[in-house]
Amino acid sequence: MQHKVIEFIKKHSMLSDGETILAAVSGGADSVCMLYILLELSKKLQFSLCAAHFNHMLRGEESDRDEAFVKDLCRIWDVPFYSKSGDVSAFAKECGKSTEEAARIMRYDFLQSIAEKTGAAKIATAHNADDNAETVILNLTRGTGLAGLRGIPPVRDNIIRPLLCLTRDEVEAYLAENCIEYVTDSTNLEDIYSRNRLRHHVMPILRELNPRFSESIMRSCEIVRQDEEYISDEADKIIAESARDNRISISVLSKLPKSLSSRVIRKMASSGLSASLVDDVLELCKSSSPSAQLDLPGIVIRREYDDIVFGYPVASTFREITLSSEDSALIPELDLEITLEKTVYADNIHKSFTDYLFKTTDVYGKITIRPRKTGDKIKLRGTNCTKTLKKLFTEKHIPAVYREALPVIADENGVLGVYKLGCDERGTPAVGDTIYKIKFKEMPHK
């Protein structure tokens, strides 16, 4: 059986010469088997081994018994040992998560900290082929795409799973053959978790249909992972070629098969959108409204005319500010810093959309940066007509979601300019004129 594990490790490039491997050992059959096999392989494959145990404090004396067992086992086998206890129940209540999820978070945080402390390049966990099959079935019951059908990956980041090629029966037979003891988690015998009910009542039936069911699932998972990797790579190419910043053209999305468009959407959203939410995004592409949007936790996905944009919630408006000479101010709602300075105009052409220049003698009263008001008008420099901001925003395809939050530069006589659109003809300076220079600087989004 060691040969089977060695071939699996080599196939997935899990180990390199000279590395330190940290084995996560609960004391159960799988983790004890993994520790023993890794210890044997360390002599052949030239890597160092240490072990870590996290006491979840969920089963009272039994939890302490498991920790003591692993500690003693590591002493006998001369494996460096690290342990920690954590109140999983308290953490679960504090963060509003299930006990299983809270335990997983605390356990992996601990393992990563020990890996960093020991310089371990990899963390080995003892998931087996039956665990993988159960995970796939559970994902199916919840509704899943290819991602859920990939099962448990043999390698993910610095986590390796060298026993995924073995069934639970193979693990227990190996331990019996080598007279190796282990402990049993009593909760594994109870139907208190979904996985346990599946393990006790569903998996036996599936094995009656196919005694090698877990191995069949492993083969299927490998095929699905290959397909998933290909589609993911294609989606990355489309994003690299067609997306700009946080937006992508509706025409690009609409031409893609759904397998690709849904993947592009999930990647650009940087979150695990459900299938129904992906469908909602695709519906935005067909919407008759050029400014339709979806408000989701932590992200807003909206249509901006011919684009779908993925971004932070946009401020609906902002508080008006007044600028004085040599002054600066922040508009926190828009992550903008604005500065005003008085200087002399020394250039007859200025095309920047961050700097706005006005002849001081054409500015009346105080200068404000404010949202647009009903009736606001502007005659942009270089044009021959005056337009309301409402009409201008429509012509410039400014999405409705931005219009009330687009800064307007004004004095007591009206609009002097609009951020990112330009300046009014009034106040156009000539070389040598004393001017007000208003500069906008975008701050990092917090």
ChimeraX attribute file (.defattr): number of C-alpha atoms within 10 A of each C-alpha:
attribute: neighborCount
match mode: 1-to-1
recipient: residues
	/A:1	12
	/A:2	12
	/A:3	9
	/A:4	12
	/A:5	19
	/A:6	18
	/A:7	14
	/A:8	19
	/A:9	20
	/A:10	12
	/A:11	10
	/A:12	13
	/A:13	12
	/A:14	18
	/A:15	19
	/A:16	14
	/A:17	11
	/A:18	12
	/A:19	17
	/A:20	21
	/A:21	26
	/A:22	29
	/A:23	30
	/A:24	23
	/A:25	28
	/A:26	25
	/A:27	24
	/A:28	17
	/A:29	21
	/A:30	23
	/A:31	23
	/A:32	25
	/A:33	23
	/A:34	24
	/A:35	26
	/A:36	16
	/A:37	18
	/A:38	24
	/A:39	19
	/A:40	12
	/A:41	18
	/A:42	18
	/A:43	10
	/A:44	10
	/A:45	15
	/A:46	14
	/A:47	17
	/A:48	19
	/A:49	20
	/A:50	24
	/A:51	24
	/A:52	25
	/A:53	23
	/A:54	22
	/A:55	24
	/A:56	22
	/A:57	16
	/A:58	16
	/A:59	14
	/A:60	10
	/A:61	10
	/A:62	16
	/A:63	18
	/A:64	15
	/A:65	15
	/A:66	23
	/A:67	23
	/A:68	16
	/A:69	18
	/A:70	25
	/A:71	21
	/A:72	13
	/A:73	18
	/A:74	21
	/A:75	12
	/A:76	9
	/A:77	11
	/A:78	12
	/A:79	18
	/A:80	15
	/A:81	19
	/A:82	19
	/A:83	17
	/A:84	13
	/A:85	16
	/A:86	16
	/A:87	14
	/A:88	23
	/A:89	17
	/A:90	12
	/A:91	17
	/A:92	18
	/A:93	12
	/A:94	10
	/A:95	9
	/A:96	11
	/A:97	14
	/A:98	14
	/A:99	17
	/A:100	12
	/A:101	13
	/A:102	21
	/A:103	23
	/A:104	14
	/A:105	16
	/A:106	19
	/A:107	22
	/A:108	15
	/A:109	12
	/A:110	20
	/A:111	24
	/A:112	17
	/A:113	13
	/A:114	19
	/A:115	22
	/A:116	12
	/A:117	9
	/A:118	15
	/A:119	13
	/A:120	20
	/A:121	16
	/A:122	24
	/A:123	24
	/A:124	24
	/A:125	22
	/A:126	23
	/A:127	23
	/A:128	24
	/A:129	24
	/A:130	22
	/A:131	18
	/A:132	25
	/A:133	24
	/A:134	22
	/A:135	19
	/A:136	21
	/A:137	19
	/A:138	18
	/A:139	17
	/A:140	13
	/A:141	9
	/A:142	8
	/A:143	11
	/A:144	14
	/A:145	13
	/A:146	15
	/A:147	14
	/A:148	19
	/A:149	24
	/A:150	23
	/A:151	25
	/A:152	21
	/A:153	15
	/A:154	23
	/A:155	17
	/A:156	10
	/A:157	7
	/A:158	14
	/A:159	20
	/A:160	25
	/A:161	24
	/A:162	27
	/A:163	26
	/A:164	24
	/A:165	22
	/A:166	20
	/A:167	22
	/A:168	18
	/A:169	9
	/A:170	15
	/A:171	20
	/A:172	16
	/A:173	12
	/A:174	17
	/A:175	17
	/A:176	11
	/A:177	9
	/A:178	11
	/A:179	9
	/A:180	13
	/A:181	14
	/A:182	19
	/A:183	15
	/A:184	13
	/A:185	15
	/A:186	9
	/A:187	12
	/A:188	14
	/A:189	12
	/A:190	11
	/A:191	14
	/A:192	10
	/A:193	12
	/A:194	10
	/A:195	16
	/A:196	16
	/A:197	15
	/A:198	16
	/A:199	18
	/A:200	14
	/A:201	11
	/A:202	14
	/A:203	18
	/A:204	14
	/A:205	11
	/A:206	13
	/A:207	12
	/A:208	10
	/A:209	10
	/A:210	12
	/A:211	12
	/A:212	12
	/A:213	18
	/A:214	24
	/A:215	19
	/A:216	13
	/A:217	21
	/A:218	21
	/A:219	11
	/A:220	14
	/A:221	23
	/A:222	16
	/A:223	14
	/A:224	18
	/A:225	19
	/A:226	12
	/A:227	14
	/A:228	19
	/A:229	14
	/A:230	12
	/A:231	17
	/A:232	17
	/A:233	14
	/A:234	15
	/A:235	23
	/A:236	18
	/A:237	13
	/A:238	18
	/A:239	20
	/A:240	11
	/A:241	10
	/A:242	14
	/A:243	19
	/A:244	11
	/A:245	12
	/A:246	14
	/A:247	20
	/A:248	23
	/A:249	18
	/A:250	19
	/A:251	12
	/A:252	15
	/A:253	21
	/A:254	13
	/A:255	10
	/A:256	14
	/A:257	9
	/A:258	14
	/A:259	14
	/A:260	19
	/A:261	19
	/A:262	22
	/A:263	20
	/A:264	25
	/A:265	25
	/A:266	19
	/A:267	16
	/A:268	21
	/A:269	19
	/A:270	11
	/A:271	11
	/A:272	11
	/A:273	17
	/A:274	14
	/A:275	14
	/A:276	9
	/A:277	16
	/A:278	20
	/A:279	14
	/A:280	14
	/A:281	23
	/A:282	19
	/A:283	12
	/A:284	23
	/A:285	23
	/A:286	12
	/A:287	14
	/A:288	10
	/A:289	12
	/A:290	20
	/A:291	20
	/A:292	20
	/A:293	20
	/A:294	15
	/A:295	11
	/A:296	12
	/A:297	8
	/A:298	10
	/A:299	16
	/A:300	17
	/A:301	24
	/A:302	24
	/A:303	27
	/A:304	24
	/A:305	20
	/A:306	16
	/A:307	21
	/A:308	27
	/A:309	23
	/A:310	21
	/A:311	16
	/A:312	15
	/A:313	15
	/A:314	13
	/A:315	15
	/A:316	15
	/A:317	18
	/A:318	17
	/A:319	11
	/A:320	12
	/A:321	14
	/A:322	15
	/A:323	17
	/A:324	15
	/A:325	14
	/A:326	13
	/A:327	13
	/A:328	16
	/A:329	16
	/A:330	15
	/A:331	18
	/A:332	14
	/A:333	14
	/A:334	18
	/A:335	14
	/A:336	16
	/A:337	15
	/A:338	19
	/A:339	18
	/A:340	21
	/A:341	17
	/A:342	18
	/A:343	16
	/A:344	17
	/A:345	18
	/A:346	13
	/A:347	10
	/A:348	9
	/A:349	9
	/A:350	9
	/A:351	8
	/A:352	11
	/A:353	14
	/A:354	15
	/A:355	19
	/A:356	24
	/A:357	25
	/A:358	25
	/A:359	20
	/A:360	18
	/A:361	12
	/A:362	15
	/A:363	19
	/A:364	12
	/A:365	10
	/A:366	13
	/A:367	23
	/A:368	19
	/A:369	25
	/A:370	21
	/A:371	20
	/A:372	21
	/A:373	12
	/A:374	8
	/A:375	10
	/A:376	14
	/A:377	20
	/A:378	21
	/A:379	21
	/A:380	20
	/A:381	15
	/A:382	9
	/A:383	9
	/A:384	9
	/A:385	9
	/A:386	13
	/A:387	15
	/A:388	13
	/A:389	21
	/A:390	16
	/A:391	11
	/A:392	17
	/A:393	17
	/A:394	12
	/A:395	9
	/A:396	9
	/A:397	14
	/A:398	18
	/A:399	16
	/A:400	16
	/A:401	19
	/A:402	16
	/A:403	17
	/A:404	16
	/A:405	19
	/A:406	23
	/A:407	24
	/A:408	25
	/A:409	23
	/A:410	24
	/A:411	18
	/A:412	12
	/A:413	12
	/A:414	17
	/A:415	23
	/A:416	29
	/A:417	27
	/A:418	23
	/A:419	17
	/A:420	15
	/A:421	16
	/A:422	21
	/A:423	25
	/A:424	24
	/A:425	18
	/A:426	17
	/A:427	19
	/A:428	16
	/A:429	23
	/A:430	16
	/A:431	12
	/A:432	12
	/A:433	16
	/A:434	18
	/A:435	25
	/A:436	25
	/A:437	20
	/A:438	22
	/A:439	18
	/A:440	20
	/A:441	13
	/A:442	12
	/A:443	13
	/A:444	7
	/A:445	10
	/A:446	6
